Amino acid sequence: MAHDATAATRGERASKLFASAQARLERSEHVQRQLALGEMQDAALLDPTRPDIAVALGRLDLEFDFLSRARDVARRAIAADSSYSPAWLLSGEVWKRYWLTTIDEDARDRAIMAHRPQRPARSEERARVAAAAPLLVDAGEPEAAYAVAVSAARAAPRDPQAQALLAASAQRIGDLSIAQQLFDVAVPRLPVQQRERYEDISSLLPAAATESFEHMTGDARMQFIDRFWADTDPDPVSPENEAKLEYFTRVTQALNLYGTSRLGEWDMRAQYYVRFGRPSGRS
């Protein structure tokens, strides 16, 4: 009885610390995230049986670049319950970070394996499944990336991010009609910070026009963008604008691989990817 009471008390304390840490994470201050990390560590020690606490701690470890700690958290959580999808998602994100840091393709392939469940994706697994698609594109497997993107879109049919990912995958296998239809539906519904990435063509403009474009707003900016894509359409006779679709596909790939900084700016690697595409070689 005393043992049960002690366990219950430890579990209650862990729950309170976990709730406090989650509340801190809703704030943007760096100091709050550091405090949340400490509370999450204490909660995990108090109740090591809680996979949600363990994975949340692993995600914070990843955020603070404690990669080996995050990897160990994911490994233990998967060993305890191999069906727990958030643990696999964390594992995939850790290996993806290793790949982005080292350009070690074995790490990329480990990330792909972590993100691909053996059964059709459930709605709660959409993020995990979707994360495999851009990695498969980098691995030179566009057909597999398309199949993964289809699965993710079916799991969350109203999610514009899943639709954009499917559009990019369709473009990569040459289905331009489907790609354009999906981008036309998805991009206007994306969160503002992501939508602005698709609308920002400054990296494609000559230096003389970039500053002028960056000061444009509202209708003037949108009209300039429409004219730019009309002028750069390589095949005006076709119903699709191949140049625009290629750019949107690169933006989708860059967002999913690199994301943006906390200030909303492109990661430098994302900027190069959007402008030049995937590097043809690695040094």
N, C-alpha and C positions, 0 to 999 in steps of 0.2 A: 504493500500500500504506500509506504513512504517513497519507494522507488518510483511508483506511478505518479505520485504527487510531484516529485522532483522533476520528472520528465515533462509533466504538463506545464510546470512553471517555466522550465527552460524553453519549451515550445512557445509559450505565451510571450516570453521576453523576445524570442527570435522574431515572432510575428510583429511585435511592436517596433523593433529595430528595422525590420524589412519595410514596414509601412512608412516609417520616418525617412528611410533612405529613398524610397520611391518619391515621396513628397519633395525631398531636396532635389532630386533629378529633374523635376518639372521646372526648376529655376535654372537660369543660364549662367550664374556666377561659378567661376572655376572653384572657389573655395567650398561652395555647397557640394560640388561633385566630389571633392576630396573628402569632405565629411561623410558623404553618402558611401564612399568606398569603405571607410572605417566601420560604419554601421553595418554594411553588408557583410564584411569580414566577420564581425562579432556575431551576426545572426547565423551565418553559416557554421560557425563553431558551436553555437548553442543548439542548433538543430541540423545536423549533417544529413538527415534523411529527406530534407525538402529539396527536390530537384529545381523548383522555381527559384529558390534563393540561390542555389549553387550556380545556375546558369546566369542569373542576373549579376552575380558577382563576377563570373567569367566575362560577361560583356563589358563590365566596368574595367576589369583587368585589360581587356583588349583596347578599350578607349585610351587607357593610360600607357599603352604599348608594353604591358607586361605579358608578352606573347607566350612565354613558356608556362606562366601561371594559368593563363586562359586556356591553353592547350591541355594542361593537366586537369583543369576543371571539366572541360568537355569530355575528356577521356573517362574520368571517373563517373560522370553522369550517364554516359552511354553504357558503361560496364554495368551500372546499377539497373538501367532500364533502356534496352536497345530500341524500344519503340517510341521513346520520348523525342519528338521531332525538334523542339527547341535546342536540345543538346547537339543534335546533328547540324542544325543551322549554325550554332556557335562554332563547332568544329570546322565547318566549311569556311566560315569567315576568318578563323585563325589561320588556316592553311592558305587562304587567299591573301591575307596580309603578308605571310611569309613569302609567297610568290611575288607580290608587288615589291617587296623589300629586296629580294635576292635574285629575281628573274629565274628561279629554279623551277623548271617545268614539272618536276616531280611533285612539288608543293601544289602547283596549279591542278594537277591530276588528282591529288588527294582531296582538294577542295571540291572538284567535280563529283567524286565518289560520295563525299559527305552530303552533297546537296541533292543527290538523285535517289529518291526512295524506290523500293522494289515494286510498289503497287501504285495504282492511279492516285494522284494527289488529292487529299482532302482540302477543304477551304482553309483550314488552319495551317496547312503546309505550303500555301502558295508562295510565301516569301522564300522558303527554303528551295523549292523547285525552281522558281524564277531565277534565283541566284546562279544556277548552273548554266543558263543559256549564254550569257556573255563569255563565260569561261570556255564553253564549247566552241564558240565562234573563234576565240583566240587559238584554240587547239586545232583549228582547221576542220571542224565538224559541223558545218552549217545545217545539214539535214537533222542531225541529233539535236542541235540547238532549237530548230523549229519545232521538233516533237515535244521538247521540254516546254517551250513557250506556249504551245497549244494546251498542254496539260495545266499550266499555271493559269491561263486565261479561262479555261473551263472551270477551274476551282474557284475563280473570282471573276465572273463574267461582267461585273459592273466596275471593275477596277481599271482606271485609265492607265496606270503604270503597267499592268499586265497587258493591256491592249497595245501600248506603245512597244513593249518588248516583243510581242507577237508581230507587230508591223515591221520592226527591224529585222526579225528573223525571216519573215516572208520576203523582204527585199534581198536578203543574203542568198536565198535560194532562187531568186529571179521572178517571184510572183509580185510584180510591181503594182498590179491593179489592187490586190488585197492589201498590200503595204500602204498604198495611198489612202484607201478607204479607212483603214484602221487609224492611221496617223491623223486624218481629218477629224475623226471622232475623238481620239484620245487626247491629243495635245491641248485643245482648248479647255479640257477638264482637269489637267494636271495641276498640282499645287503651284502657286505663283512662281516660286523660286526655280522650279524645274521648267515650267513653261517658258520663262524668260531665256533659258539656255537655248531653246529651239528658235526663239525669235532674234537672238543675238547673232548677227552675221558679221560682226566687226572683224573677226579673224579672217574673213574671206575678202575684205575690202582692201584696196590700195591704201597706203598710208595717208595720202592726201584726203581721202574720203572718210577715214575712220573717225576722226575727231568730230566732224560735222554730224555723222550718224549718231554718235554717242550722246550728242546734245538734243537729238530729236525726241519728241514725245507724241503720244496720241496718234491721231489720224496721219499726221505727216510721216511719222516713223513707219506705220504700217503700209502706207502707200509706197514709201521708199523700198521696203522689203519686197512688196509685190512686184515692183518694177525690176528689182535686182534679179528675182527668180525668173521673171519672164525673159529678161535679157540673157540669162545664163542657161536657159533650157537648151540642152544639146539637140533635142528633136521636137520642135514645136508642133509637128504633125501628130505625134503620139499623145494619148490622153493624159499620160503621166509626165511629170517633170523629173527626169532621171537624176539631175544634179541635186535638186531639193531632197529627193528621197535618199540619196547617198548621204547628204549632210545630216538629215534627221536620223538616219541609221547610225552614223558616227556619234551623234550627240547621245543617243540612247545607250550605245555601248560605253561611251565615256562616263555617263552618269552612273551606270550600273557597276563599272569597274572602279572608278576613282571617286565619284561623287563631287561634292563641293566642300570648300573649307567652311568653318563655322561662320565666317563673315559672308558666305554666299558666293565667294569667288571660285573660279575654276582652279582645281588642282593643276599644277604646271603640266603634268603628264596628260591630263584631260585636254588642255589647250592644244598640245601638239597632236594628240590623237584626232581631235575634231578638225584641225587644219590639214593634217597630212595623212591621216589614216593610220592603220597598224604599221609599226616599223617592219620593214622587210627583212631585217636581220638584227641580231643581238650581238653587242660587243662585250 
